[in-house]
Structures are given as C-alpha cells and as structure tokens.
Amino acid sequence: MSGAVVCGFWDPESGAAGLGWDIAGSCGGLLLRDGVVAFARTAIETSGKSATLSLEANGGSAEAELKPRPAPSPLASQGFAAEGSVPEGAACRATVRLSGAGKLRCEGHLTRWASDPTGAAAVLRHMALPASEGGLLIALAARAPGAESHAGESSAAWLLEADGTIAEYPEALFSTQYDPQGLPTRAGLELWSASEDAPPMRAAGTSVDDGAPAPDGDRDVSAAIMRTSAEGFAGVGSYVIWRA
C-alpha cells in the first residue's frame, strides 16, 4: 500500500488485545491472549473510513472490524513534522471474532496516512492509549537522520473525545526504556498544550510481558502491547516504533 496504517483493539473483560501496522513495507502485528504476547501473521484491509485487522499467532486468531466513532480527525500540528500526508486518527468500536472466545465488542483505534509518512525520517513513533469516558490518546514523533535522542524529534499528541472534540498537545515528550532485544518495555509521555498556564498531561505504559521479537526480515518495526495510564485512567494500549 502507498500509505500507512496502525490499528488495534483491547477487551478488558477477556484480557485480549491486538495490534497491527503497515508502515513503509513492514507489515506485522501482536496478539495478546492469556497474558502472553505473540508476534502475529497480519493482514489489514481498509474500506472507506473503517478497517479490518486479522491476526494469527500460536494457533489462535483474531479478526477485528474497526469502525470509527465519531468520524476520524486530522492529526495536524506544527509540533509534528513527519514527511507525507497528515494522518487521520479515530477511536473505534471494535467487533472481534476471537478463536475460542466467540464474538467480542470492545474499543479500538485506527491511524491512517494516505501516503508514506516516513519520508526522510530515521525513526517514527506511534502510541495509542485509552483515556477516560471513551476517549483515545494518540501521540506521534518523527526523528530526523543524525539525531541521537528524543530531543531531536518533532512530536505532538491529540486527545480524541467520544463526542468528537479533539484537544491538541503540540509538544509531546517521549521517554522509552528498552530490553536487550531493542523492544520497548516502558514508555512515558509528558504532553503540553498551547496554553502556557495549563499543566502537562501525563501518560505511561508498561509492556504486558517480555515482548515478542519479530521474525528475521521484519526488524524495521519494534512494538509492544502495554498496560497504560492516562491521567490515572488505566487501560491497555500500544507502542509502535519504525526505524529506517
């Protein structure tokens, strides 16, 4: 595909979650079942504003139909300067057919670019975290070639409320810890709005288990399904990192 997509779902009652991505030719995903995260064979199909995410791992499978609620929002910000088109982000209603568990109805997320967002970037980051009252927090960052730390990244975040309103945070400060395989194990966000008087919003995530390394040939992307907290609201989210 010429564009890119990151999507996923989480179901607190069953403890299941899924994550999929298709970025710059790297397509993959993760499936969480019974507290274990496994790298999954992945297919993502988009139709209109919706998407279908199919995951298969360790003899189990999940197929999630992701329907935005409300319409996707443009994630445009002066703080985020990735090459390519402005992405659209949406909180979704997810209908998931999970092997051994029947049909689930839960929450999901969907971020889409109409063209390749990586451009001249050396690193592209995407975090999605559930927020209170059905909201969704999406944070993005892009690092230029030659930059050696988060300080060399352009970044921003958006809080998508269930009623369709959107709050922008033009400065999103990422902090990330990695395991020896380079997989993210912990992540923190400090988000600053355009108002100088407003305090920062804080969010964080910790990987559900030790992670699932991608097979050889899929090393461009490292990712984790994470237990998250956004201003004290606990949930399950995800972190995807693409490297040139």
C-alpha positions in Angstrom: 0.0 0.0 0.0 1.2 3.5 -0.7 0.1 4.9 2.7 0.4 3.5 6.2 -1.8 2.3 9.0 -1.6 1.5 12.7 -4.6 -0.1 14.4 -5.6 -2.3 17.3 -8.2 -3.3 19.9 -8.4 -4.1 23.6 -11.0 -6.0 25.6 -10.6 -5.7 29.4 -13.1 -8.4 30.2 -11.4 -11.2 28.2 -7.9 -9.8 28.6 -7.3 -9.9 24.9 -5.7 -7.2 22.7 -4.4 -6.9 19.2 -2.1 -4.5 17.3 -1.3 -4.3 13.6 0.8 -2.0 11.4 1.7 -1.5 7.8 4.5 1.1 7.6 6.9 1.6 4.7 6.5 -2.0 3.6 6.8 -3.5 7.1 3.5 -5.3 7.9 3.1 -7.1 11.2 1.2 -7.3 14.5 0.9 -8.6 18.0 -1.8 -10.7 19.7 -2.3 -10.8 23.4 -4.1 -13.9 24.8 -3.9 -15.2 28.4 -1.3 -12.7 29.4 1.1 -13.7 26.6 2.0 -11.5 23.6 3.0 -13.2 20.4 4.1 -11.9 17.0 1.2 -12.5 14.6 0.8 -13.1 10.9 -1.1 -9.9 10.0 -3.4 -8.6 7.3 -5.0 -5.1 7.3 -7.8 -4.2 4.9 -9.3 -0.7 4.7 -12.7 0.2 3.4 -13.9 3.8 3.5 -13.1 5.1 7.0 -13.1 1.6 8.5 -10.6 -1.2 8.7 -10.4 -5.0 9.3 -7.4 -6.3 11.3 -6.7 -10.1 11.0 -4.1 -11.7 13.4 -2.9 -15.3 13.6 -0.4 -16.5 16.3 0.3 -19.6 18.2 -2.7 -21.5 16.9 -5.1 -18.7 17.8 -6.6 -15.9 15.7 -8.5 -12.7 15.9 -10.4 -10.7 13.3 -11.4 -7.2 14.3 -13.7 -4.9 12.4 -12.8 -1.3 13.4 -15.4 1.4 12.9 -14.6 5.0 13.8 -16.8 6.7 16.3 -17.2 9.5 15.5 -15.5 10.4 12.2 -11.7 10.3 12.0 -9.9 13.5 12.9 -6.9 15.1 11.1 -3.9 14.9 13.3 -2.3 18.1 12.2 0.2 20.1 14.3 3.1 22.4 14.0 4.8 20.2 16.5 4.8 17.2 14.3 6.7 17.5 11.0 6.8 14.0 9.6 7.0 13.8 5.8 4.0 12.6 3.9 0.3 13.4 4.4 -1.4 14.5 7.6 -2.7 11.3 9.3 -6.2 10.7 10.5 -6.9 9.2 13.8 -10.0 7.7 15.3 -11.3 5.9 18.4 -13.2 2.9 17.1 -15.9 0.4 18.0 -14.4 -3.0 17.6 -16.2 -6.2 16.8 -13.7 -9.0 17.3 -14.0 -12.7 16.4 -11.6 -14.3 18.7 -10.8 -18.0 18.4 -12.1 -19.9 21.4 -13.9 -16.9 22.8 -16.6 -16.1 20.2 -17.5 -12.5 19.3 -16.3 -9.6 21.5 -17.4 -6.0 21.4 -14.8 -3.6 22.7 -12.7 -0.5 22.0 -10.1 0.1 19.3 -8.0 2.6 17.5 -7.1 3.5 13.9 -4.5 5.8 12.5 -4.1 6.2 8.7 -1.8 8.1 6.3 -2.7 8.5 2.6 1.0 8.3 1.6 4.2 7.1 3.2 4.7 9.0 6.4 8.4 8.0 6.9 9.9 10.3 4.2 13.3 11.3 5.4 12.7 10.3 9.0 15.1 7.9 10.7 12.5 7.0 13.4 8.7 7.2 13.5 6.8 6.6 16.8 3.1 5.9 17.4 1.4 5.5 20.8 -2.3 4.8 21.3 -3.8 4.8 24.8 -7.4 4.7 26.1 -8.5 7.7 28.0 -11.4 8.3 30.4 -15.0 8.4 29.2 -14.3 6.6 25.9 -11.5 8.9 24.8 -8.4 8.0 22.9 -4.9 9.5 23.2 -2.6 9.3 20.1 1.0 10.5 20.3 3.3 10.7 17.3 7.0 11.6 16.9 9.5 11.6 14.0 13.3 11.8 14.3 15.5 13.3 11.6 18.6 11.4 10.4 21.6 12.2 12.5 19.6 13.0 15.7 20.7 10.8 18.5 17.9 11.1 21.1 14.3 12.1 21.7 15.5 15.7 21.9 16.0 15.5 18.1 12.4 14.5 17.4 9.3 16.6 16.3 6.3 15.4 18.2 2.7 16.1 19.1 -0.3 14.3 20.7 -4.1 14.5 20.4 -6.9 13.6 22.8 -9.9 12.4 20.8 -13.0 12.6 23.0 -16.0 10.4 22.5 -18.2 13.3 21.5 -15.9 14.2 18.6 -14.0 17.1 20.2 -10.2 17.0 20.0 -7.6 18.5 22.2 -4.1 19.1 20.7 -0.8 18.9 22.6 1.8 20.5 20.2 4.6 19.3 22.4 4.8 15.6 23.4 7.9 14.5 25.3 8.6 10.7 25.0 10.7 8.6 27.3 11.3 5.0 26.4 13.1 2.0 28.1 14.2 -1.0 26.0 15.1 -4.6 26.7 18.3 -6.1 25.3 16.5 -7.0 22.0 15.5 -3.4 21.5 11.8 -3.8 22.3 10.1 -1.1 24.3 9.3 -2.1 27.9 8.3 1.2 29.4 7.2 4.5 27.9 6.3 7.8 29.4 4.5 10.8 27.9 4.5 14.4 29.1 2.1 16.4 26.9 2.0 20.2 26.8 -0.9 22.2 25.4 -0.6 25.6 23.6 -1.8 27.3 26.8 1.2 28.4 28.9 -0.9 28.2 32.1 -2.1 24.7 31.6 -0.3 21.9 33.5 1.1 19.0 31.4 -0.9 15.9 30.8 1.0 12.7 31.7 0.6 9.1 30.5 2.7 6.0 30.7 2.8 2.4 29.6 4.5 -0.9 30.6 4.7 -3.9 28.3 2.4 -6.7 29.2 5.2 -9.3 29.1 8.7 -9.5 27.9 7.6 -8.8 24.3 7.6 -10.8 21.1 10.5 -10.2 18.7 9.6 -10.0 15.1 10.9 -12.8 12.8 14.0 -12.1 10.8 13.2 -9.7 7.9 10.7 -7.7 10.0 13.3 -5.8 12.1 12.2 -2.3 10.9 9.5 -2.2 13.5 9.6 -3.0 17.2 6.3 -2.8 19.1 4.6 -3.6 22.4 1.1 -4.0 23.8 1.2 -2.1 27.1 -0.8 -1.6 30.3 -1.3 2.1 30.3 -2.4 5.0 32.4 -3.5 8.4 31.1 -4.0 10.9 33.9 -4.8 7.9 36.2 -7.2 6.1 33.8 -6.0 2.5 33.4 -6.2 0.6 30.2 -4.4 -1.3 27.5 -2.6 0.5 24.7 0.2 0.1 22.2 3.6 1.5 21.2 5.0 1.1 17.6 8.5 2.3 16.6 9.6 2.2 13.0 13.3 2.7 12.2 14.9 3.3 8.8 
